[in-house]
Amino acid sequence: TTRDLRKPSWAVAVKDRDNNSCTLCGSTEDLKAHHVFPVATHPWLANDLTNGITLRGECHKIVHRLPWCTRISLVKNRVVSLIDE
């Protein structure tokens, strides 16, 4: 399965790189490592740190509801496509 392609250390490394804070809101609580391009469609990027960003749990849910979820632009490991509410 695609879940088997993910290494637990990938999530830790993504969070460490992002200073253990959400790239959207800056929170340091309830952090998740999010794949910019999903493992299901891009398995070769499953453990690529440039394909990950750190999001707070609630921000992660919001991002997954957006139509451009898989097209988030990253610049210097920060989200530059902002949520337009």
N, C-alpha and C positions, 0 to 999 in steps of 0.2 A: 504494500500500500504506500501511498505518498507519505503518510505519517512516518513510516519506517525510514524514509530518506533523511529525516531531520535529526540532527545531533543536538542533545540537550545543551551542549557547550556553545552551540550557535547562539541560542537565546541569551545566555550569560554574556557572551562576547559582544552582542549587539547592545545590550543594556550598558555594559561597561563603556563601550565606545561613546554612547550617548550620555555619559556621565550620570547614569541611573536616574534619568528624568525624562518625562514625556516630551516628545518633539513638538507636540501641539500646544499643551497647556503648561508645561514645566513642572508638573506634579512629580513627586518622588514616591508616590504610593500606588499600589495595585498595578505594577508595571507589566506589560506584555511585550514580547518581541513580535513584530508584524512583518510578514513577507510582503514586499511591495508587489512583486509578481508571484502569484500563487504557486505553490509547489505542484499542485495538480496539473497546471499547464506549463510550468517551467521547472521540471524536476532537476535540471542541471544547475539551477540557482538555489537549491534547497539550503546549502550551507555557505553561500556567498554572503559575506558581511555587507557588501554594498547593496544587497537585496533586502535589507532589514532596517526597520526603524523601531524605536521604543515608543509605546503609547500606553497611557493610563487605561485601565480597563474600560471606563466609560467612553473615552476617546476612541478606543479600539472598536467598540460597538458602533459608534457613529461612522467611523471610516468604512466599516464593512457595509453600511447601508447606502453609501454613496456610489453613483454609477461609475465614477472614475477611480474607484478604490484601487484597481490594478494599474492605474496610470499616475500615481503620485510621483511628482518630480522631487528628486533629492539634490540638494546643493549643500556641500560640506556637511552631510548627514543631517540636514534639517529639512523639514517639509516646507516646500515653497508653494504648493497648491493649497490654498487655504479654503476652509469650509465657508461657503457663502450661505448663511442661514437667512 
